[in-house]
């Protein structure tokens, strides 16, 4: 199985869930910030016009493929990996470890409604799931330093972020040296696929980005072919 896949000029991790969890265990046992980012079709398509997205993904300690279409588009659609991505197995295993090891969790999302939905989903996955704090960036008055201060004040072991792209990537690049946690796990809207929480609008958006990704990959390959 290929451990790194090339797509649109970027290398993205393609580890099995077991391999990714072994890396997570290492991250949770140290004190430096380790960034885990869920990679979506939207991010890959928008990376061409927003350098922050590409830079953040390249700097991430671990990338988790969040949509099966990415595997299919790069010719890496093995049965095991397609199932792991479809079922969001990495997220589920991470939540198990967080609860079992009594890790302090802080949630960040765009709105208070999304925070509530995240907690609902995670509690459905594991009824013992709990958090030490949360923040909706729409409630932020002034610059984003207040988000960092709120986060650091709870001394979390892991931050689970559902910020939209490119805010997610821009926030990490600007504040990573100030964030006081061992693991930052960016999940975007992938938590909504667990137990069927994704709405019709989001499914339609996913279909649109599938077409855009296919077009972007085809265009990129043709341009590179011309350069050769």
Residue, then its C-alpha position, 0 to 999 in steps of 0.5 A: x500500500x502506498x503511504x504517500x499519494x501525490x495529488x495536485x503537486x502535494x504529497x498526502x499521507x495514506x497510512x492505514x488507521x492502525x499506522x495513524x493511531x500509532x503516530x497519534x499515541x506518540x503525539x499524545x505522549x509529548x508536549x510539543x504541538x502536533x498537527x493532524x489535518x483531515x484532507x478533503x476535496x474542498x481543501x485540495x481544490x482551493x489549495x491552488x488559489x490559497x497558498x495557506x491551505x497547501x502550506x498548512x497541509x505540507x506542515x502537518x505532522x499527519x494528514x488523514x484522508x477524509x473522503x473516498x473520492x481522493x483515494x479513487x482519483x489517485x488510484x489508491x482505492x483499496x478495499x481496506x482504505x475505502x472502508x476506513x475513510x468511509x466509516x471515519x475509523x481514525x476519528x472513532x479510534x481517536x475518540x476512544x483513546x481520548x476517553x480511555x486515557x482521560x485526555x482534556x479536550x477543547x472544541x473549536x467550531x465556526x458557530x455555537x450550533x456546530x459545537x453542539x452538533x459536534x458534542x452530540x455526535x461524539x457523545x453518540x460515539x462514546x457516552x463518556x466523552x466530555x470536554x474542558x472547554x469550547x469556542x465558537x469563532x463567530x462569538x469572537x470580538x476583536x482578533x483571534x488572540x482571544x480564542x488562543x487565550x480561551x483555549x490555553x486557559x483550559x490546558x487541553x491535551x487535544x484540540x478538535x477543530x471544525x473550522x472552515x477552510x481556509x480559516x482553519x489553515x490560516x489560524x494554524x499558520x498564524x498561531x501555532x507557536x502560541x497554541x498550548x496543546x499536544x495535538x491539534x486535530x482538524x476535522x472540518x465537517x467530517x464529523x457530520x458523516x458519522x451516524x448520518x448527520x450530513x444534510x442534503x446541502x452538504x451532500x450536494x456540495x460534496x458532489x460539486x467538489x468531486x467534479x471540481x477535483x476531477x477537473x483540477x487533477x486532469x488540468x494539473x496532469x495535462x499542464x505537467x505533461x506539456x512541461x515534460 
